[in-house]
Amino acid sequence: MNQRVEMGQRLKALREANNMTRADLSERLGLSVTFIGQVESGARSPKVFRLIELSYIFKVSIDYILGVDKKRNV
């Protein structure tokens, strides 16, 4: 599977597990809803500092978000 697609699927699952809409997440990150959708579909990737923010928001490691590690714990 394409790494971007896997990352997008993980982010979508994390967002939904935390009862967040794309609009909620975009507001927290200061990004557009469209960009969040593109990341979730695998069309785009967030910058490294956004990955750090996402790991703090969802309390998971960056490796988990990227699909490098199967464990969610930090």
C-alpha positions as CSV (number, residue, x, y, z in Angstrom):
1,M,0.0,0.0,0.0
2,N,1.1,3.5,-0.7
3,Q,2.6,5.1,2.4
4,R,0.6,8.3,2.0
5,V,-2.6,6.4,1.6
6,E,-1.9,4.3,4.8
7,M,-1.0,7.5,6.7
8,G,-4.2,9.1,5.5
9,Q,-6.3,6.1,6.6
10,R,-4.7,6.2,10.0
11,L,-5.3,9.9,10.4
12,K,-8.9,9.5,9.4
13,A,-9.4,6.7,11.9
14,L,-7.7,8.7,14.7
15,R,-9.9,11.7,13.9
16,E,-13.1,9.7,13.9
17,A,-12.1,7.8,17.0
18,N,-11.7,11.2,18.7
19,N,-15.2,12.4,17.4
20,M,-13.6,15.1,15.4
21,T,-14.8,16.4,12.0
22,R,-12.4,17.5,9.3
23,A,-13.5,21.0,10.2
24,D,-12.5,20.5,13.9
25,L,-9.1,19.2,12.9
26,S,-8.5,21.9,10.3
27,E,-9.3,24.6,12.9
28,R,-6.9,23.1,15.5
29,L,-4.1,22.9,12.9
30,G,-4.9,26.1,11.1
31,L,-5.3,24.3,7.8
32,S,-8.1,24.1,5.3
33,V,-10.7,21.4,5.4
34,T,-9.7,20.6,1.8
35,F,-6.1,20.0,2.8
36,I,-7.2,17.6,5.6
37,G,-9.3,15.7,3.0
38,Q,-6.4,15.5,0.7
39,V,-4.1,14.1,3.4
40,E,-6.8,11.5,4.4
41,S,-7.1,10.4,0.7
42,G,-3.3,10.2,0.3
43,A,-3.1,13.0,-2.2
44,R,-0.9,15.2,0.0
45,S,1.4,14.9,3.0
46,P,1.6,17.2,6.0
47,K,4.9,18.9,6.9
48,V,7.0,17.5,9.7
49,F,5.9,20.1,12.2
50,R,2.2,19.2,11.5
51,L,3.0,15.6,12.1
52,I,4.3,16.6,15.5
53,E,1.1,18.5,16.2
54,L,-1.0,15.6,15.1
55,S,1.0,13.2,17.4
56,Y,0.2,15.6,20.3
57,I,-3.5,16.0,19.4
58,F,-4.1,12.2,19.1
59,K,-1.5,11.1,21.7
60,V,0.3,8.7,19.3
61,S,3.8,8.5,17.9
62,I,4.7,10.0,14.6
63,D,5.9,6.5,13.6
64,Y,2.3,5.2,14.2
65,I,0.9,8.0,12.0
66,L,3.4,7.2,9.2
67,G,2.7,3.5,9.4
68,V,6.2,2.6,10.6
69,D,5.0,1.2,13.9
70,K,1.8,-0.7,14.6
71,K,1.7,0.4,18.3
72,R,-0.3,3.6,19.0
73,N,1.4,4.4,22.3
74,V,3.9,7.2,22.5
